Amino acid sequence: MKCHKVNFGDAYVKLQQLKPDVKMNEGFVDQLALYESLGCEVDVTSPQYKRYRLQKLTEKYPEPNLGKVHDAVDLNKGPKTSGSKVAP
């Protein structure tokens, strides 16, 4: 895209003409769309790039169920310990 100065749509059409059986997965298409939106430069300081990375990280490491943590820790008193009391 960068070398030939073409947008994603044109690059995809050209690819389909050369190799009609090629299919791109959704993740790769998202990456190419982001790359194009960043002017075919990878700018790790860009809000768009940061949002994309955060989305990928949350997909890879989903938030665990934190319900048990709330039962074990009173944010005003600290963690519960067996047999001891927390001073106010």
Protein Blocks (a to p, Z undefined) as FASTA:
>chain_A
ZZnopafklmmmmmmmmmmmbccdfklmmmmmmmmmnoopacfkbmklmmmmmmmmmmmm
ccddfklmmmmpcfknopcdehiacdZZ
